[in-house]
Amino acid sequence: MGSTDYIVGPAGQRFTPGDETALADAFERLIENYDTHYDAIPDHLERFAPETIEKNSQIGITTLHR
C-alpha cells in the first residue's frame, strides 16, 4: 500500500525522481489533463477512507483463512 502508483493513482503523474526534465514533462501532462486528474481525486481518495481500509483488510484476512 505504499507504492507511488497506488498512492497517486489517476490523480497525478509519475516522474523519475531527480530528473528535472521528467518532472517538467509530468507537470505539463498534469496541466494538459487537469480536469481528468482533478475529477479522479474523490474516487481515488475513497481507497484511503477508514471504512474502505477496514473492509479491504477484512477481505484479506478472510482470503488468508481459506
Secondary structure by P-SEA (a helix, b strand, c coil): cccccccccccccccccccaaaaaaaaaaaaaaaaaaaaacccccccccaaaaaaaaaaaaaaaac
